[in-house]
Amino acid sequence: MRNRTVGINIRVTVTEKKKVTMLAKKCCLSLSEYLRQRALGYEPGGHPPKEVFDVLDKIDEMAESCSVRDGAAINAQTDRLRDLLIGGN
């Protein structure tokens, strides 16, 4: 991890802080990390709700009752979906 020792202070309204905090939470980032990424030109994406991943886990469980070949194909597809949802390759 980088040794971050220098702070940057900014003034915002209560409404602005609430909005930025909400956007950071939506991306599963701390407020500092969200602001750092935005300031450096990155656009952090939000993650889908946990329930989406629960559904993918259930599909994986169902794939276990399929033939080995079909189960492997289903698991490969759910892995691709997970990667798309969380910004993987």
Short mmCIF file of the C-alpha atoms (twelve columns), coordinates in Angstrom:
data_MODEL
# 
_entry.id   MODEL 
# 
loop_
_atom_site.group_PDB 
_atom_site.id 
_atom_site.type_symbol 
_atom_site.label_atom_id 
_atom_site.label_alt_id 
_atom_site.label_comp_id 
_atom_site.label_asym_id 
_atom_site.label_seq_id 
_atom_site.Cartn_x 
_atom_site.Cartn_y 
_atom_site.Cartn_z 
_atom_site.pdbx_PDB_model_num 
ATOM 1  C CA . MET A 1  0.000   0.000   0.000   1 
ATOM 2  C CA . ARG A 2  1.143   3.498   -0.711  1 
ATOM 3  C CA . ASN A 3  2.227   5.723   2.125   1 
ATOM 4  C CA . ARG A 4  -0.315  8.523   1.913   1 
ATOM 5  C CA . THR A 5  0.683   11.229  4.354   1 
ATOM 6  C CA . VAL A 6  -0.483  14.455  2.712   1 
ATOM 7  C CA . GLY A 7  -4.078  15.609  3.060   1 
ATOM 8  C CA . ILE A 8  -6.227  17.786  0.838   1 
ATOM 9  C CA . ASN A 9  -9.082  19.635  2.499   1 
ATOM 10 C CA . ILE A 10 -12.095 20.921  0.607   1 
ATOM 11 C CA . ARG A 11 -15.305 22.575  1.692   1 
ATOM 12 C CA . VAL A 12 -18.647 21.258  0.488   1 
ATOM 13 C CA . THR A 13 -22.270 21.728  1.447   1 
ATOM 14 C CA . VAL A 14 -24.083 19.141  3.554   1 
ATOM 15 C CA . THR A 15 -26.033 18.095  0.465   1 
ATOM 16 C CA . GLU A 16 -22.872 17.710  -1.611  1 
ATOM 17 C CA . LYS A 17 -21.247 15.581  1.083   1 
ATOM 18 C CA . LYS A 18 -24.302 13.328  1.315   1 
ATOM 19 C CA . LYS A 19 -24.341 12.858  -2.442  1 
ATOM 20 C CA . VAL A 20 -20.614 12.106  -2.725  1 
ATOM 21 C CA . THR A 21 -20.779 9.745   0.267   1 
ATOM 22 C CA . MET A 22 -23.700 7.904   -1.332  1 
ATOM 23 C CA . LEU A 23 -21.806 7.566   -4.622  1 
ATOM 24 C CA . ALA A 24 -18.753 6.221   -2.791  1 
ATOM 25 C CA . LYS A 25 -20.853 3.642   -0.925  1 
ATOM 26 C CA . LYS A 26 -22.500 2.579   -4.177  1 
ATOM 27 C CA . CYS A 27 -19.018 1.794   -5.502  1 
ATOM 28 C CA . CYS A 28 -17.999 0.028   -2.268  1 
ATOM 29 C CA . LEU A 29 -15.242 2.594   -1.743  1 
ATOM 30 C CA . SER A 30 -14.312 4.834   1.129   1 
ATOM 31 C CA . LEU A 31 -15.040 8.504   0.610   1 
ATOM 32 C CA . SER A 32 -11.299 9.213   0.325   1 
ATOM 33 C CA . GLU A 33 -10.715 6.454   -2.233  1 
ATOM 34 C CA . TYR A 34 -13.733 7.530   -4.283  1 
ATOM 35 C CA . LEU A 35 -12.560 11.166  -4.381  1 
ATOM 36 C CA . ARG A 36 -8.985  10.099  -5.140  1 
ATOM 37 C CA . GLN A 37 -10.102 7.973   -8.092  1 
ATOM 38 C CA . ARG A 38 -12.366 10.702  -9.467  1 
ATOM 39 C CA . ALA A 39 -9.657  13.336  -9.098  1 
ATOM 40 C CA . LEU A 40 -7.189  11.119  -10.977 1 
ATOM 41 C CA . GLY A 41 -9.595  10.614  -13.867 1 
ATOM 42 C CA . TYR A 42 -10.981 7.186   -13.017 1 
ATOM 43 C CA . GLU A 43 -14.688 6.457   -13.060 1 
ATOM 44 C CA . PRO A 44 -15.326 3.901   -10.336 1 
ATOM 45 C CA . GLY A 45 -18.286 1.701   -11.080 1 
ATOM 46 C CA . GLY A 46 -20.902 0.524   -8.675  1 
ATOM 47 C CA . HIS A 47 -21.256 -3.123  -7.848  1 
ATOM 48 C CA . PRO A 48 -24.504 -4.999  -8.250  1 
ATOM 49 C CA . PRO A 49 -26.363 -5.992  -5.096  1 
ATOM 50 C CA . LYS A 50 -25.287 -9.115  -3.219  1 
ATOM 51 C CA . GLU A 51 -28.461 -10.856 -4.384  1 
ATOM 52 C CA . VAL A 52 -27.170 -10.923 -7.961  1 
ATOM 53 C CA . PHE A 53 -24.142 -12.901 -6.831  1 
ATOM 54 C CA . ASP A 54 -26.362 -15.156 -4.712  1 
ATOM 55 C CA . VAL A 55 -28.292 -16.057 -7.864  1 
ATOM 56 C CA . LEU A 56 -25.068 -16.858 -9.719  1 
ATOM 57 C CA . ASP A 57 -23.991 -19.074 -6.801  1 
ATOM 58 C CA . LYS A 58 -27.327 -20.928 -7.019  1 
ATOM 59 C CA . ILE A 59 -26.795 -21.481 -10.742 1 
ATOM 60 C CA . ASP A 60 -23.365 -22.944 -9.934  1 
ATOM 61 C CA . GLU A 61 -24.995 -25.271 -7.403  1 
ATOM 62 C CA . MET A 62 -27.527 -26.420 -10.008 1 
ATOM 63 C CA . ALA A 63 -24.700 -27.008 -12.478 1 
ATOM 64 C CA . GLU A 64 -23.259 -29.577 -10.072 1 
ATOM 65 C CA . SER A 65 -26.260 -31.829 -10.758 1 
ATOM 66 C CA . CYS A 66 -25.629 -31.677 -14.525 1 
ATOM 67 C CA . SER A 67 -23.259 -33.786 -16.541 1 
ATOM 68 C CA . VAL A 68 -19.604 -32.901 -16.098 1 
ATOM 69 C CA . ARG A 69 -19.408 -31.251 -19.521 1 
ATOM 70 C CA . ASP A 70 -22.659 -29.291 -19.166 1 
ATOM 71 C CA . GLY A 71 -21.834 -28.320 -15.580 1 
ATOM 72 C CA . ALA A 72 -18.436 -27.022 -16.642 1 
ATOM 73 C CA . ALA A 73 -20.020 -24.974 -19.437 1 
ATOM 74 C CA . ILE A 74 -22.578 -23.482 -17.043 1 
ATOM 75 C CA . ASN A 75 -19.873 -22.652 -14.493 1 
ATOM 76 C CA . ALA A 76 -17.790 -20.998 -17.208 1 
ATOM 77 C CA . GLN A 77 -20.740 -18.791 -18.157 1 
ATOM 78 C CA . THR A 78 -21.461 -17.771 -14.558 1 
ATOM 79 C CA . ASP A 79 -17.764 -16.947 -14.111 1 
ATOM 80 C CA . ARG A 80 -17.958 -14.684 -17.180 1 
ATOM 81 C CA . LEU A 81 -21.044 -12.995 -15.754 1 
ATOM 82 C CA . ARG A 82 -19.267 -12.381 -12.437 1 
ATOM 83 C CA . ASP A 83 -16.321 -10.844 -14.298 1 
ATOM 84 C CA . LEU A 84 -18.635 -8.548  -16.239 1 
ATOM 85 C CA . LEU A 85 -20.480 -7.517  -13.089 1 
ATOM 86 C CA . ILE A 86 -17.368 -6.644  -11.114 1 
ATOM 87 C CA . GLY A 87 -15.324 -5.219  -13.970 1 
ATOM 88 C CA . GLY A 88 -13.055 -8.176  -14.617 1 
ATOM 89 C CA . ASN A 89 -11.642 -9.124  -18.022 1 
# 
